[in-house]
Amino acid sequence: MTGFAATRFVVDLIDWPDAVAIATERVIAGEPTASTFVVQDTPTHQVGLWRVTPGEFLTDHTGYTEYIHVLSGTGRLIDHDGAVLEIGPGTTVLMEPGWKGSWVVDATITKVYTVINA
């Protein structure tokens, strides 16, 4: 087997980039901010860690698939049709291309993510 990369991070020791506000037009409630620590970025995919503070905001996965694994924090993903998924440490989710809904973040969430461009 060839072509793999492995990295070990201690989340509490990461030098996180400055948090930025979630775009105003996406925010439903609160003043959520997010920081993205990119591990790998290519034309086909991006891998990293993402941290977001409490609030509620819209998301649209048009053109890409996202796989996430929640390391810490709590909240919900709400599908545009109203289906609710409670998320917290250990939750793993696959969001298919075109998935639309909202994030409701109750306690700051840190996740590992992989985005695969369609």
Buried (B, 14 or more C-beta within 10 A) or exposed (E): EEEEEEEEEEEEEEEEEEBEEBEEEBBBEBEBBBBBBEBEEEEEEBBBBBBBBBBBBBBEBEEBBBBBEBBBBBBBBBEEEEEEEEBBEEBEBEBEEEBEBBBBBBEBBBBBBBBEEE
